Structures are given as structure tokens and as C-alpha cells.
Amino acid sequence: MFMQDASDVLGPVTTGAGVPLHRQLFLVLHDEILRGAMAPGDALPTEQALCDQFGVSRITVRRALADLAEQGYIGRRQGVGSFVRQRGGSDETPPVGSYMDGLRQAQFQTSIDVVEHELRRPPPSTGDALEATAEMLHILRVRRERRTHEPLMVTEAWLPTDLADTLSISALRRKPLYELLSTAGVVIDRMQHEITAEIAGPRNARLLNVAIGSALLRVNRLAFVAGSPHHYVSILLSPSRSRVLMSQTAAELQTGDGLAIAHDVRRGSSR
């Protein structure tokens, strides 16, 4: 059966995983629904069956099911149970549009907390990437889901100081960063991306409302203007809430443009 297979592969949810129990159960059910183990209209196991199978409380099960229902994966009928919903093909992939359209949609669906807005020197790794040693404009923001206020991502940006007035706290709360840069006449030639993984330390765990030691995704963006490094943006995400989507044309797949994998290993023999 569906849930027996899920527990055999993934094992019981556990407090040692660094992710809240209801999020772990949510991910188990979410993945099983997405891979088609249950068809639209099929009933999920009862709350008690889920409690027994995964060794969690009724409250944990109800929170996981509530999250699935809120995101449209299941429907819940009082006194009957939970059922997999039919989802359209557009539900899993964002609609095609410009990058700025996507930013405007995100701005509508989320809210921004500007945590830090100051002039200071960037850390060595960032300064080296930007070829900068002087002070820069440092902005730290938390983007939250507008209805629930759940933190979705932490964004840290390092930009030229002459953009401080344009990128004021009030402006950043109203419009996306890249819309403000475009309005200011900043034309980006290209953008270099790097995706890494890390463990949540105390500060980032607090900002993203996750357990210390949780796995996080980091997306670093180095933007070039007029052929030179211009600004650096680092985005921190929880994989239990967010995904990184990439798209390549057929020509790019043939040439390998836009995607590369770097291996940070020691060169030469250790003997």
C-alpha cells in the first residue's frame, strides 16, 4: 500500500532530523502524492493510522494535513477523511513570463522585513568576488508568506553605496530589489549563480524559524554591469518550504551553457 511503501523507504519521522515533525510528515505525504503513488480522489490513511505508522502525535498529523490542504494537495471532508485533489499541470511549474513578472507576483504574495540596512565592509569572500575593499551598502531582508507570516527566505545583498537612497528601507518594502535597480538605470550584463548547502546556525535558524542544524540551501548571485562585478546577492532557503528551479533551452543543453558543476576536492595524492 501507499503509506507502507513510504515508511519502508523513508523510515519514521524523527526529532533528530533537525526539521519539525509535522514538516517531515508533510514532505513524506507531499512526495508520495507528487510521484503518483495516490491518484486524485484516493483517500489518505486515517489520522490514527498515520499516528501509528510514523510514531507521531495526532496534533503533528493534523498540522501536516492542514499544510497539504492549504497548498491544494488534498481536500478534507468533516467526518469522512482526507482525499488527494486533482491538480492542474500549471500547479507544479510557475507560469511562463519575464523574471520581473515573477518578482512582482512574489511581491504580491509575500511581505518583506528589512532586518539590516547599513554601510560596511563586505566579508573577504564577497569582497574578493566584487573586487571591492571599501564600504558597500549591506541589506539583509526576510521574505514572509503574506497570510501566515511564515519566513520563506533570507536575502543578503552587497551593493554600491551610491544606491543607498534608491534602495531605501521604505522602497525595498514596496518593490523588488531588481525592479528598483532597473528603475535606477542599472543594466545587468549577466549573472553568475552558485547553489550550495549548509547547516543552519543560530542566527539563520532564528530568521527562517527552523531548528539549529537544519539543512539549508544557499543561492549566490554575482551580477555584472558593463563587464565588471557590480553587486552580490545571497539567498538562503529551507528545502522543506522552497525549491530552486532551473530552465535551459535545447541549444543550451547541447553546449552546456548556463550550468556547470564544481568539485571542491584536494588535488594530487594524499600519500
N, C-alpha and C positions, 0 to 999 in steps of 0.2 A: 504494500500500500504506500501511498504518497509519503505520509509522515514517518512511517517506519524507515523508508529509504533515506529520508532527510536526517534522521537521528543516527543512522548507521554511518553515514558519510561524515557528518559534521560533529557528531558527539553531542553530549548535553551542554546546554549553555552554562557558563561558569563565571563566578565572581572574580576569577583570576585573569580574565581576558582583557581587563582594562576598559571594557565597554559595558554600559549599564545592561542588566539582564533583559529588560524589555526591548532594547535596541538589538541585542543579539538574536532574540526570538523573532523580532521584526525582520531582520536580514535573512534568517532561515526561511521563513514563510515567503518573503518577497522573492528570493531566488528561486524557490520551488515553483511559484506562480509564473515567473518570467520564463522559465525553461519549459513550461507547458506540462509539468507533472500533474497539474489540475486544470481541467478545461473550464471555460466560463460556465457558470451555473452550478458547478460542483460544490458540495458542502465541505467546509473545513471541519476537522475534528472538533468535538465539543471542548469548552473551556476546561472541564475537568480532565479530559483525555490529554490535552496539551500540558496541563499541570503535571500529570502523572508521567508522561513521556519525557519531558525535559526537566523535571525536578524543580519547577518554579512555582511561585505562588499565584493565586487567582488574580491578584492585582497586577502582577507582571504580565500575565496573559492578556488581561483586558487592555492594558496600555499598548501592547504590541498590536492587538487587533484594532484599537482605536486609531493608531497611526496608519495602518494599512487602509482602513476605511476612509480616513481623511485624504489620503493620496489617491483614492479611487481604485484600489486593487480589489477590495472586497465590499460587499454590501451586508448589512446586519439587519436581521429581522427579529423584532422583540418576541421572545418565547419560542423562536424557531431555530436560530443559529446564524452562522456567517457563511456567505457564499462568494465564490470568485466572480468578479464583474467582467463583462465584456469591455475591452479597451480598444479604442481605435488605433490604427497604425501610427498616428501622429503623436500618440501619448508618450512613446519612448524616445522620440527624437525631436529636438527643438525644430520649429518651423524654419524653412529656409528664408533668409533675409540678411541684411547687412549686419556687420558687427555692431554698429551703433544702434540698430533696431533692437538687437538683443540686450544691449546695455540699458536702453530706455525701458524695455519690458522688465528687466531685473530691478530697475529703479522704482517702477510702479509696484512691484510685488514685495519689495523689501524696504527696510529703513536703515539709515546709517548713523552710527555713533562715531564721532571723531574723538579718539582717545588721546592722541598726541598731535600737536601742530607746532613745530619749532624749527629753529635754525641750529644745526650742529654738524659735527664732522661724521661722515659715514664710517662704519666699521671697515677694517682693511680690505676684506674680500670685496665689498661693494665699491669702495673707493678705487681698487685696482680695476674692476670691471668698467667703471666710469672714467678711469684715468683722471681722477679728481682727488685733491688733497685738502681743499678748502671746505668751509662750511657749505651745507646744502639744506634745502627745505625737506624736513622729515615729517611725514604724515603717517599716522597709524590709525586705521579705521576698523570697526567691526560691522559687518553687514548682517542684519537680522531679518527673519521672516516677519512681515508686517503684522500679521494677525496674532501669532503666538509669541513673537519676540525671541524665538529660538535663534541663537547665533549660528550663521551659516559659514562665514569665512572671515579671516583676519587679513587685512591688506596693509602692507608696509611699503611706502614709496619714498624714494630719494630723487629730488628734482632740483633744477637750478633755482637759486634764490630769487632771481628776478620774476619768478612766477608766484611769489608768496601772496601778492594782492589778488591775483586772478584766482588762485586756489585757496581762497579764504575758507574758514570753517563753515560759514553760512552757505557759501556757494557749493561746497562739497556735500552738504546735506541735501541740496536741491537737485544737483545734476551729477551724472557720472564723470569721473576724472577725465576720460578721453574726450568727452564732449566739451568739457571746459578747455582742454588743451587745443582741440580743433578750433574752437571759437577764438582762442588767443593766437591763432595762426601757426601753431606748431604742426609741421608736416612730417610724419614719420616715414622714413625710407623703408625700414624693415624692422622686424622684431625677432629677437633670439630667445627661444624658450628652453627652459630646463625643468624637468619634473623629478623630484626626489621624494624620499620618505624619511620620516623621523619620528622620534618618540616625544610625546607632549611633556614639556617641563612645567613647573608650577605656573608661570605667567600665562603661557599659551593654553594650558588646561583651564585656567580660570576664564580667559577670554572666550574660549569656544565651549565652555561648560561641559568638559569631558574629564575623565579621570586622568590623573597624572600617570604617565606611562602608556597612554593610549597611542595607537598608530595614527599618524597624520600624513597628509600629502602636502607637498610644497611645490608651487609652480612659480619659478623665477622668470621674469621678463626683462630683458635688456633692450631698450629701444634706441634706435639710431636716427639722428636727424642730420641732414646734409653730410652723410657719410661718417659721422662721429657719434660715439656714445652720448646719449642725452639724459635719459633717466632710467631708473631701475625700480621695478615693482615686484614684490614678493607676496604671493597669496598662499595662505595656509588654510587647509580644508580637513574636515573629518570624513574619512571614507564611508562612515556609517550614514552620512547625510548627503554627500556630494560625489559626483563623478567628473572626470576630465574627458571631454570628447574631442577627438581629432578627426579631420577630414582631409583627404588628398584626392586630387584628380587622377585619372588614368595615366596621364603623362608623368605626373609626379611619382606615381608608383613605379613606373619603368625606370626613371632616373634616380630615384631615391631622394629627390629634393624634399626638403621640409622635415625630414625625420632622420635622426641618427642616434645611435646608442654608444655611450662612452663607458668604458670599464676602468674603474679606479683600482688597478692592481699593481703590485710591485713588479718591476721589470727585472729580468735576469733570474738566475738560480739562487736559491737561498742557501745552497750548500757551499 
